[in-house]
Amino acid sequence: MRPAAIVPAYQAAPLVAAVVAELVQLWPERDGVWVVDDGSIDGTADRAAQAGAKVLVHRRNRGKGAALRTGMREALARGFDVAVTLDADGQHPPTEALRLHESCPDPAALVLGIRDLAAAGAPRANQRSNTFSNLVLSAFTGRWLQDTQCGLRRYPLAPTLALGGQEDGYGYEAEILIRAAAAGLTIAQKPMRVVYPPEEERITHFDSVRDPARIVVRVLRTVASARSRWLLDRLGRGGGGGFSRRPSRGSDGEP
């Protein structure tokens, strides 16, 4: 199983080099560290390249989901099997990214990093937003998802891209969870350590009110699309198989 590390980055010049430099030192694949510069104008791409990453550049800002797809497609084309994604702001320590990869031997599993936001000192708005998203996505997938907004994940590249996620923004990560559950992919959940710097040092483009609302809209669209495909498939096969909302257990036994 060949793992790539993909860092979507936007206006992250002050922090991205430190993240990349540590990743390059510890990552098991020498050419497996990728940064997708999503239209930055602050020198993010140059800082990432100088630190040792392979850099892909969007000429304009297209959103986190578009950046993740760009990185995944390139990694798959280069012969990688899975991709661990982590943020460019240092919230996800590279050592934890590697630990997430090593925590699950199944190359076909979607592996979610699970944060303890309260213990990490995350802002209360972030904690409330994440709790709301967890409840919504758990209801629609029929399985208990403990952290639906964490960007520290490991994606099986070919199966993930085959799901056909369309969202360009933050909603892509939620969309993939819905599509993965509908397709019957294994979803593993692993506790991970994260770092929240002091508020004055944080770099974030996530709006804790606007973006969760957009995520919910994407979830509703995705569920409607999945149910439509299930109905067509059921009619075509005489009533067998399809999308299920019954509670199930992931590979770790979470309810």
ZADREN-956538 format. One record per residue (C-alpha): x, y negated, z; residue number from 1. Coordinates in Angstrom, 2 decimals, always signed. Layout:
<atom xx="X" yy="Y" zz="Z" zadren="NUM"/>
...
//
This chain:
<atom xx="+0.00" yy="+0.00" zz="+0.00" zadren="1"/>
<atom xx="+1.64" yy="-3.23" zz="-1.19" zadren="2"/>
<atom xx="+0.53" yy="-6.31" zz="+0.82" zadren="3"/>
<atom xx="+0.65" yy="-9.88" zz="-0.40" zadren="4"/>
<atom xx="+0.26" yy="-12.89" zz="+1.89" zadren="5"/>
<atom xx="-1.87" yy="-15.69" zz="+0.43" zadren="6"/>
<atom xx="-1.98" yy="-19.18" zz="+1.94" zadren="7"/>
<atom xx="-4.61" yy="-21.53" zz="+0.46" zadren="8"/>
<atom xx="-3.37" yy="-25.07" zz="+1.07" zadren="9"/>
<atom xx="-4.74" yy="-28.58" zz="+0.62" zadren="10"/>
<atom xx="-2.89" yy="-31.68" zz="+1.80" zadren="11"/>
<atom xx="-0.82" yy="-29.47" zz="+4.10" zadren="12"/>
<atom xx="+2.68" yy="-30.86" zz="+3.51" zadren="13"/>
<atom xx="+3.48" yy="-31.53" zz="+7.20" zadren="14"/>
<atom xx="+2.92" yy="-27.88" zz="+8.25" zadren="15"/>
<atom xx="+3.00" yy="-25.50" zz="+5.29" zadren="16"/>
<atom xx="+6.79" yy="-25.15" zz="+5.11" zadren="17"/>
<atom xx="+7.05" yy="-23.80" zz="+8.66" zadren="18"/>
<atom xx="+4.31" yy="-21.24" zz="+7.97" zadren="19"/>
<atom xx="+5.93" yy="-20.12" zz="+4.73" zadren="20"/>
<atom xx="+9.45" yy="-19.94" zz="+6.13" zadren="21"/>
<atom xx="+8.35" yy="-17.58" zz="+8.90" zadren="22"/>
<atom xx="+6.26" yy="-15.49" zz="+6.53" zadren="23"/>
<atom xx="+9.16" yy="-15.07" zz="+4.10" zadren="24"/>
<atom xx="+11.42" yy="-13.87" zz="+6.92" zadren="25"/>
<atom xx="+9.11" yy="-11.14" zz="+8.18" zadren="26"/>
<atom xx="+6.92" yy="-10.10" zz="+5.24" zadren="27"/>
<atom xx="+7.60" yy="-6.52" zz="+4.03" zadren="28"/>
<atom xx="+7.27" yy="-7.45" zz="+0.32" zadren="29"/>
<atom xx="+10.07" yy="-9.75" zz="-0.77" zadren="30"/>
<atom xx="+8.01" yy="-11.45" zz="-3.50" zadren="31"/>
<atom xx="+4.71" yy="-11.17" zz="-1.67" zadren="32"/>
<atom xx="+4.24" yy="-14.64" zz="-0.16" zadren="33"/>
<atom xx="+2.00" yy="-16.91" zz="-2.23" zadren="34"/>
<atom xx="+0.73" yy="-20.44" zz="-1.63" zadren="35"/>
<atom xx="-2.18" yy="-21.75" zz="-3.68" zadren="36"/>
<atom xx="-1.98" yy="-25.55" zz="-3.70" zadren="37"/>
<atom xx="-5.56" yy="-26.65" zz="-4.21" zadren="38"/>
<atom xx="-5.03" yy="-30.06" zz="-5.82" zadren="39"/>
<atom xx="-2.88" yy="-31.67" zz="-3.12" zadren="40"/>
<atom xx="-1.17" yy="-35.02" zz="-3.75" zadren="41"/>
<atom xx="+1.09" yy="-35.03" zz="-0.69" zadren="42"/>
<atom xx="+3.87" yy="-32.71" zz="-1.85" zadren="43"/>
<atom xx="+2.36" yy="-29.49" zz="-0.46" zadren="44"/>
<atom xx="+3.47" yy="-27.43" zz="-3.48" zadren="45"/>
<atom xx="+7.07" yy="-28.68" zz="-3.29" zadren="46"/>
<atom xx="+7.33" yy="-28.01" zz="+0.45" zadren="47"/>
<atom xx="+5.94" yy="-24.50" zz="+0.00" zadren="48"/>
<atom xx="+8.29" yy="-23.68" zz="-2.87" zadren="49"/>
<atom xx="+11.33" yy="-25.01" zz="-1.00" zadren="50"/>
<atom xx="+10.42" yy="-22.77" zz="+1.94" zadren="51"/>
<atom xx="+10.43" yy="-19.70" zz="-0.30" zadren="52"/>
<atom xx="+6.84" yy="-19.12" zz="-1.44" zadren="53"/>
<atom xx="+5.65" yy="-18.46" zz="-4.94" zadren="54"/>
<atom xx="+3.30" yy="-21.35" zz="-5.67" zadren="55"/>
<atom xx="+0.16" yy="-21.51" zz="-7.78" zadren="56"/>
<atom xx="-1.32" yy="-24.97" zz="-8.39" zadren="57"/>
<atom xx="-4.82" yy="-26.22" zz="-9.05" zadren="58"/>
<atom xx="-4.63" yy="-29.57" zz="-10.81" zadren="59"/>
<atom xx="-7.71" yy="-30.75" zz="-8.91" zadren="60"/>
<atom xx="-9.22" yy="-29.78" zz="-5.59" zadren="61"/>
<atom xx="-11.61" yy="-26.89" zz="-6.22" zadren="62"/>
<atom xx="-12.20" yy="-25.50" zz="-2.72" zadren="63"/>
<atom xx="-10.93" yy="-22.71" zz="-0.50" zadren="64"/>
<atom xx="-12.91" yy="-19.97" zz="-2.22" zadren="65"/>
<atom xx="-11.50" yy="-20.90" zz="-5.63" zadren="66"/>
<atom xx="-7.99" yy="-20.97" zz="-4.16" zadren="67"/>
<atom xx="-8.42" yy="-17.53" zz="-2.61" zadren="68"/>
<atom xx="-9.65" yy="-16.05" zz="-5.90" zadren="69"/>
<atom xx="-6.71" yy="-17.57" zz="-7.78" zadren="70"/>
<atom xx="-4.27" yy="-16.03" zz="-5.32" zadren="71"/>
<atom xx="-6.00" yy="-12.65" zz="-5.31" zadren="72"/>
<atom xx="-6.11" yy="-12.40" zz="-9.10" zadren="73"/>
<atom xx="-2.42" yy="-13.22" zz="-9.37" zadren="74"/>
<atom xx="-1.46" yy="-10.78" zz="-6.62" zadren="75"/>
<atom xx="-3.50" yy="-7.99" zz="-8.22" zadren="76"/>
<atom xx="-1.91" yy="-8.70" zz="-11.60" zadren="77"/>
<atom xx="+1.52" yy="-8.44" zz="-9.93" zadren="78"/>
<atom xx="+0.79" yy="-4.98" zz="-8.56" zadren="79"/>
<atom xx="-0.25" yy="-5.73" zz="-4.98" zadren="80"/>
<atom xx="-3.03" yy="-3.66" zz="-3.42" zadren="81"/>
<atom xx="-4.18" yy="-5.87" zz="-0.52" zadren="82"/>
<atom xx="-3.80" yy="-9.51" zz="+0.46" zadren="83"/>
<atom xx="-3.66" yy="-11.00" zz="+3.93" zadren="84"/>
<atom xx="-4.96" yy="-14.57" zz="+3.91" zadren="85"/>
<atom xx="-3.97" yy="-17.17" zz="+6.49" zadren="86"/>
<atom xx="-4.35" yy="-20.90" zz="+6.86" zadren="87"/>
<atom xx="-1.60" yy="-23.39" zz="+6.05" zadren="88"/>
<atom xx="-1.95" yy="-25.37" zz="+9.28" zadren="89"/>
<atom xx="-0.21" yy="-22.90" zz="+11.59" zadren="90"/>
<atom xx="-3.39" yy="-21.75" zz="+13.36" zadren="91"/>
<atom xx="-2.67" yy="-18.17" zz="+12.28" zadren="92"/>
<atom xx="+0.87" yy="-17.18" zz="+13.33" zadren="93"/>
<atom xx="+2.62" yy="-15.21" zz="+10.57" zadren="94"/>
<atom xx="+3.44" yy="-12.50" zz="+13.13" zadren="95"/>
<atom xx="-0.30" yy="-12.04" zz="+13.63" zadren="96"/>
<atom xx="-0.84" yy="-11.88" zz="+9.87" zadren="97"/>
<atom xx="+1.60" yy="-8.99" zz="+9.67" zadren="98"/>
<atom xx="+0.04" yy="-7.35" zz="+12.72" zadren="99"/>
<atom xx="-3.39" yy="-7.60" zz="+11.07" zadren="100"/>
<atom xx="-2.06" yy="-5.82" zz="+8.01" zadren="101"/>
<atom xx="-0.45" yy="-3.08" zz="+10.07" zadren="102"/>
<atom xx="-3.54" yy="-2.61" zz="+12.25" zadren="103"/>
<atom xx="-5.54" yy="-0.75" zz="+9.58" zadren="104"/>
<atom xx="-4.09" yy="+2.01" zz="+7.37" zadren="105"/>
<atom xx="-7.12" yy="+2.11" zz="+5.04" zadren="106"/>
<atom xx="-6.23" yy="+0.14" zz="+1.87" zadren="107"/>
<atom xx="-9.90" yy="-0.07" zz="+0.87" zadren="108"/>
<atom xx="-11.04" yy="-1.75" zz="+4.11" zadren="109"/>
<atom xx="-11.86" yy="-5.42" zz="+4.52" zadren="110"/>
<atom xx="-10.09" yy="-6.31" zz="+7.78" zadren="111"/>
<atom xx="-11.29" yy="-9.31" zz="+9.79" zadren="112"/>
<atom xx="-9.18" yy="-11.14" zz="+12.34" zadren="113"/>
<atom xx="-11.20" yy="-11.81" zz="+15.48" zadren="114"/>
<atom xx="-10.36" yy="-14.91" zz="+17.54" zadren="115"/>
<atom xx="-11.08" yy="-15.74" zz="+21.16" zadren="116"/>
<atom xx="-11.92" yy="-19.36" zz="+20.46" zadren="117"/>
<atom xx="-12.54" yy="-20.37" zz="+24.05" zadren="118"/>
<atom xx="-9.24" yy="-18.92" zz="+25.25" zadren="119"/>
<atom xx="-7.41" yy="-20.56" zz="+22.33" zadren="120"/>
<atom xx="-8.80" yy="-23.97" zz="+23.23" zadren="121"/>
<atom xx="-10.85" yy="-24.45" zz="+20.07" zadren="122"/>
<atom xx="-13.15" yy="-27.52" zz="+20.03" zadren="123"/>
<atom xx="-16.65" yy="-26.78" zz="+21.30" zadren="124"/>
<atom xx="-18.12" yy="-27.79" zz="+17.94" zadren="125"/>
<atom xx="-16.06" yy="-25.07" zz="+16.28" zadren="126"/>
<atom xx="-17.15" yy="-22.51" zz="+18.87" zadren="127"/>
<atom xx="-20.84" yy="-23.35" zz="+18.38" zadren="128"/>
<atom xx="-20.49" yy="-23.30" zz="+14.60" zadren="129"/>
<atom xx="-18.81" yy="-19.90" zz="+14.66" zadren="130"/>
<atom xx="-21.40" yy="-18.42" zz="+17.02" zadren="131"/>
<atom xx="-24.20" yy="-19.61" zz="+14.73" zadren="132"/>
<atom xx="-22.50" yy="-18.15" zz="+11.63" zadren="133"/>
<atom xx="-21.88" yy="-14.86" zz="+13.43" zadren="134"/>
<atom xx="-25.55" yy="-14.51" zz="+14.30" zadren="135"/>
<atom xx="-26.74" yy="-15.37" zz="+10.78" zadren="136"/>
<atom xx="-24.34" yy="-13.05" zz="+8.96" zadren="137"/>
<atom xx="-24.83" yy="-10.22" zz="+11.44" zadren="138"/>
<atom xx="-28.57" yy="-10.42" zz="+10.89" zadren="139"/>
<atom xx="-28.23" yy="-10.21" zz="+7.12" zadren="140"/>
<atom xx="-25.55" yy="-7.50" zz="+7.02" zadren="141"/>
<atom xx="-27.08" yy="-5.27" zz="+9.69" zadren="142"/>
<atom xx="-23.78" yy="-4.98" zz="+11.60" zadren="143"/>
<atom xx="-22.32" yy="-7.00" zz="+14.43" zadren="144"/>
<atom xx="-19.69" yy="-9.40" zz="+13.04" zadren="145"/>
<atom xx="-17.65" yy="-11.01" zz="+15.79" zadren="146"/>
<atom xx="-15.89" yy="-13.80" zz="+13.85" zadren="147"/>
<atom xx="-17.22" yy="-14.73" zz="+10.43" zadren="148"/>
<atom xx="-15.28" yy="-17.99" zz="+10.00" zadren="149"/>
<atom xx="-11.75" yy="-16.79" zz="+10.69" zadren="150"/>
<atom xx="-9.52" yy="-17.20" zz="+7.63" zadren="151"/>
<atom xx="-7.11" yy="-14.53" zz="+8.85" zadren="152"/>
<atom xx="-8.25" yy="-11.47" zz="+6.89" zadren="153"/>
<atom xx="-6.96" yy="-8.63" zz="+4.78" zadren="154"/>
<atom xx="-8.78" yy="-8.12" zz="+1.51" zadren="155"/>
<atom xx="-8.56" yy="-5.00" zz="-0.67" zadren="156"/>
<atom xx="-7.82" yy="-6.82" zz="-3.91" zadren="157"/>
<atom xx="-9.55" yy="-4.82" zz="-6.65" zadren="158"/>
<atom xx="-12.73" yy="-4.04" zz="-4.65" zadren="159"/>
<atom xx="-13.01" yy="-7.65" zz="-3.42" zadren="160"/>
<atom xx="-12.69" yy="-9.20" zz="-6.87" zadren="161"/>
<atom xx="-15.13" yy="-6.61" zz="-8.23" zadren="162"/>
<atom xx="-17.76" yy="-7.92" zz="-5.79" zadren="163"/>
<atom xx="-18.05" yy="-11.02" zz="-7.98" zadren="164"/>
<atom xx="-17.98" yy="-13.75" zz="-5.32" zadren="165"/>
<atom xx="-18.84" yy="-17.12" zz="-6.87" zadren="166"/>
<atom xx="-18.62" yy="-19.69" zz="-4.07" zadren="167"/>
<atom xx="-15.74" yy="-22.16" zz="-4.48" zadren="168"/>
<atom xx="-15.79" yy="-23.62" zz="-0.97" zadren="169"/>
<atom xx="-15.68" yy="-22.24" zz="+2.57" zadren="170"/>
<atom xx="-18.82" yy="-20.22" zz="+1.87" zadren="171"/>
<atom xx="-16.77" yy="-17.74" zz="-0.17" zadren="172"/>
<atom xx="-15.61" yy="-15.90" zz="+2.94" zadren="173"/>
<atom xx="-19.21" yy="-15.48" zz="+4.13" zadren="174"/>
<atom xx="-20.35" yy="-14.49" zz="+0.64" zadren="175"/>
<atom xx="-17.74" yy="-11.74" zz="+0.48" zadren="176"/>
<atom xx="-18.89" yy="-10.36" zz="+3.84" zadren="177"/>
<atom xx="-22.47" yy="-10.09" zz="+2.56" zadren="178"/>
<atom xx="-21.42" yy="-8.52" zz="-0.72" zadren="179"/>
<atom xx="-18.99" yy="-6.13" zz="+0.98" zadren="180"/>
<atom xx="-21.69" yy="-4.94" zz="+3.39" zadren="181"/>
<atom xx="-24.17" yy="-4.48" zz="+0.54" zadren="182"/>
<atom xx="-21.59" yy="-2.49" zz="-1.44" zadren="183"/>
<atom xx="-20.81" yy="-0.23" zz="+1.52" zadren="184"/>
<atom xx="-17.20" yy="-1.33" zz="+1.99" zadren="185"/>
<atom xx="-15.59" yy="-0.52" zz="+5.33" zadren="186"/>
<atom xx="-15.32" yy="-3.66" zz="+7.48" zadren="187"/>
<atom xx="-12.77" yy="-3.42" zz="+10.30" zadren="188"/>
<atom xx="-12.48" yy="-6.02" zz="+13.05" zadren="189"/>
<atom xx="-9.22" yy="-6.64" zz="+14.93" zadren="190"/>
<atom xx="-8.57" yy="-9.09" zz="+17.79" zadren="191"/>
<atom xx="-5.89" yy="-11.63" zz="+16.82" zadren="192"/>
<atom xx="-4.09" yy="-14.49" zz="+18.55" zadren="193"/>
<atom xx="-4.55" yy="-17.95" zz="+17.10" zadren="194"/>
<atom xx="-3.03" yy="-21.32" zz="+17.94" zadren="195"/>
<atom xx="-4.93" yy="-24.59" zz="+18.22" zadren="196"/>
<atom xx="-2.52" yy="-27.56" zz="+18.45" zadren="197"/>
<atom xx="-3.49" yy="-30.76" zz="+20.29" zadren="198"/>
<atom xx="-6.28" yy="-32.62" zz="+18.53" zadren="199"/>
<atom xx="-4.00" yy="-35.40" zz="+17.28" zadren="200"/>
<atom xx="-1.80" yy="-32.82" zz="+15.51" zadren="201"/>
<atom xx="-4.56" yy="-30.82" zz="+13.84" zadren="202"/>
<atom xx="-5.06" yy="-30.80" zz="+10.08" zadren="203"/>
<atom xx="-8.46" yy="-29.51" zz="+9.05" zadren="204"/>
<atom xx="-10.80" yy="-30.08" zz="+6.13" zadren="205"/>
<atom xx="-13.63" yy="-28.03" zz="+7.67" zadren="206"/>
<atom xx="-16.66" yy="-30.06" zz="+8.75" zadren="207"/>
<atom xx="-18.26" yy="-28.24" zz="+11.68" zadren="208"/>
<atom xx="-21.75" yy="-29.47" zz="+10.71" zadren="209"/>
<atom xx="-21.78" yy="-29.81" zz="+6.92" zadren="210"/>
<atom xx="-19.78" yy="-26.71" zz="+6.00" zadren="211"/>
<atom xx="-21.73" yy="-24.21" zz="+8.17" zadren="212"/>
<atom xx="-24.91" yy="-25.49" zz="+6.50" zadren="213"/>
<atom xx="-23.37" yy="-24.85" zz="+3.09" zadren="214"/>
<atom xx="-22.30" yy="-21.39" zz="+4.23" zadren="215"/>
<atom xx="-25.87" yy="-20.54" zz="+5.24" zadren="216"/>
<atom xx="-27.13" yy="-21.67" zz="+1.81" zadren="217"/>
<atom xx="-24.56" yy="-19.42" zz="+0.14" zadren="218"/>
<atom xx="-25.53" yy="-16.53" zz="+2.41" zadren="219"/>
<atom xx="-29.20" yy="-16.88" zz="+1.47" zadren="220"/>
<atom xx="-28.36" yy="-16.99" zz="-2.24" zadren="221"/>
<atom xx="-26.10" yy="-13.98" zz="-1.94" zadren="222"/>
<atom xx="-28.67" yy="-11.93" zz="-0.05" zadren="223"/>
<atom xx="-31.32" yy="-12.80" zz="-2.64" zadren="224"/>
<atom xx="-28.95" yy="-11.75" zz="-5.43" zadren="225"/>
<atom xx="-27.99" yy="-8.51" zz="-3.67" zadren="226"/>
<atom xx="-31.63" yy="-7.59" zz="-3.07" zadren="227"/>
<atom xx="-32.51" yy="-8.28" zz="-6.70" zadren="228"/>
<atom xx="-29.75" yy="-5.96" zz="-7.88" zadren="229"/>
<atom xx="-30.82" yy="-3.32" zz="-5.35" zadren="230"/>
<atom xx="-34.41" yy="-3.46" zz="-6.58" zadren="231"/>
<atom xx="-33.38" yy="-3.13" zz="-10.22" zadren="232"/>
<atom xx="-31.07" yy="-0.24" zz="-9.35" zadren="233"/>
<atom xx="-33.81" yy="+1.45" zz="-7.32" zadren="234"/>
<atom xx="-36.31" yy="+1.16" zz="-10.14" zadren="235"/>
<atom xx="-33.76" yy="+2.46" zz="-12.63" zadren="236"/>
<atom xx="-32.84" yy="+5.48" zz="-10.50" zadren="237"/>
<atom xx="-36.29" yy="+6.33" zz="-9.25" zadren="238"/>
<atom xx="-35.97" yy="+4.90" zz="-5.75" zadren="239"/>
<atom xx="-32.63" yy="+6.07" zz="-4.42" zadren="240"/>
<atom xx="-29.82" yy="+4.17" zz="-2.70" zadren="241"/>
<atom xx="-29.34" yy="+0.44" zz="-2.35" zadren="242"/>
<atom xx="-28.91" yy="-2.39" zz="+0.09" zadren="243"/>
<atom xx="-29.58" yy="-1.54" zz="+3.73" zadren="244"/>
<atom xx="-30.10" yy="-3.79" zz="+6.72" zadren="245"/>
<atom xx="-30.03" yy="-0.98" zz="+9.26" zadren="246"/>
<atom xx="-27.45" yy="-1.54" zz="+12.01" zadren="247"/>
<atom xx="-24.27" yy="+0.39" zz="+11.35" zadren="248"/>
<atom xx="-20.85" yy="+0.82" zz="+12.88" zadren="249"/>
<atom xx="-17.60" yy="-0.35" zz="+11.36" zadren="250"/>
<atom xx="-14.42" yy="+1.67" zz="+11.32" zadren="251"/>
<atom xx="-13.62" yy="+0.52" zz="+14.85" zadren="252"/>
<atom xx="-16.97" yy="+1.60" zz="+16.26" zadren="253"/>
<atom xx="-18.36" yy="-1.90" zz="+16.85" zadren="254"/>
<atom xx="-22.16" yy="-1.95" zz="+17.01" zadren="255"/>
//
